[in-house]
Amino acid sequence: MDTNTEIRRAVDTGKVSFGYKTTLKTLAKGEGQLVILSSNIPANEKENLKHIAEVANKKCLEVPENGLVLGSICGKPFVVSVMLILDAGKSKVLELK
């Protein structure tokens, strides 16, 4: 199963939010299923998101791609350092790890 393909399928068929602040707020509400982190997210943000995801019993997936490549995979014209899968749609991204 290709990680990049499943991430793109989740963006196209499911519901996904992008950004550090949005992800924090959504996780604090107990929503979301999977946090995806790029390789170049700042260390303090990464640790904070991992901790909050652990407290909320949500999965966290670190991908080897940097934010620019992750944005490209998602079909976005901007850097994506962190994204949250709210609904996987037809993707099998939740089975990755």
Secondary structure per residue as TSV (DSSP state, phi and psi in degrees):
chain	resnum	aa	ss	phi	psi
A	1	M	-	360.0	126.8
A	2	D	-	-87.2	122.4
A	3	T	H	-59.1	-48.4
A	4	N	H	-61.9	-40.8
A	5	T	H	-63.9	-42.8
A	6	E	H	-68.8	-35.9
A	7	I	H	-64.0	-45.6
A	8	R	H	-63.8	-39.8
A	9	R	H	-63.6	-37.5
A	10	A	H	-65.6	-39.7
A	11	V	H	-64.9	-41.1
A	12	D	H	-76.2	-37.3
A	13	T	H	-110.9	-14.3
A	14	G	S	-113.1	-153.9
A	15	K	E	-126.0	124.4
A	16	V	E	-135.1	142.2
A	17	S	E	-116.9	150.5
A	18	F	E	-119.0	146.0
A	19	G	S	108.8	149.8
A	20	Y	H	-65.8	-52.2
A	21	K	H	-64.7	-42.5
A	22	T	H	-62.7	-42.1
A	23	T	H	-63.6	-43.5
A	24	L	H	-59.7	-46.8
A	25	K	H	-63.9	-41.6
A	26	T	H	-68.6	-41.4
A	27	L	H	-64.7	-36.4
A	28	A	H	-63.4	-28.7
A	29	K	T	-80.6	-8.3
A	30	G	T	85.9	13.4
A	31	E	-	-97.6	167.8
A	32	G	-	96.0	160.1
A	33	Q	S	-123.5	-36.4
A	34	L	E	-147.7	130.3
A	35	V	E	-98.0	128.7
A	36	I	E	-114.4	124.9
A	37	L	E	-113.5	135.9
A	38	S	-	-79.2	170.0
A	39	S	T	-74.3	-21.8
A	40	N	T	-109.0	22.3
A	41	I	S	-69.5	140.7
A	42	P	-	-56.5	143.0
A	43	A	H	-58.4	-41.1
A	44	N	H	-66.6	-38.7
A	45	E	H	-67.1	-40.5
A	46	K	H	-61.2	-48.0
A	47	E	H	-64.5	-40.2
A	48	N	H	-63.4	-45.2
A	49	L	H	-65.6	-41.4
A	50	K	H	-61.9	-41.4
A	51	H	H	-65.0	-47.2
A	52	I	H	-65.6	-37.8
A	53	A	H	-64.8	-39.1
A	54	E	H	-65.3	-43.0
A	55	V	H	-63.7	-37.5
A	56	A	T	-84.9	2.9
A	57	N	T	57.5	44.3
A	58	K	-	-112.2	150.7
A	59	K	E	-77.6	153.0
A	60	C	E	-132.0	128.6
A	61	L	E	-124.6	123.6
A	62	E	E	-97.9	125.6
A	63	V	-	-103.9	150.3
A	64	P	S	-74.3	-10.6
A	65	E	S	-77.4	149.5
A	66	N	-	-81.5	176.0
A	67	G	H	-61.7	-35.7
A	68	L	H	-66.8	-43.9
A	69	V	H	-67.9	-40.4
A	70	L	H	-62.5	-40.1
A	71	G	H	-61.2	-40.3
A	72	S	H	-65.7	-41.3
A	73	I	H	-59.8	-39.0
A	74	C	T	-79.3	-6.9
A	75	G	T	78.3	25.8
A	76	K	-	-108.0	143.4
A	77	P	S	-87.8	30.4
A	78	F	S	-145.8	167.3
A	79	V	-	-72.8	134.1
A	80	V	-	-118.1	102.6
A	81	S	S	-87.2	-29.5
A	82	V	E	-147.4	142.6
A	83	M	E	-141.4	154.5
A	84	L	E	-124.8	125.6
A	85	I	E	-84.2	114.1
A	86	L	E	-89.3	-41.1
A	87	D	E	-142.8	123.1
A	88	A	-	-73.6	-14.9
A	89	G	T	62.3	-131.3
A	90	K	T	-88.9	3.0
A	91	S	-	-79.4	155.3
A	92	K	-	-106.9	28.4
A	93	V	G	-63.2	-27.6
A	94	L	G	-71.7	-17.8
A	95	E	G	-87.5	-6.3
A	96	L	-	-75.2	152.0
A	97	K	-	162.7	360.0
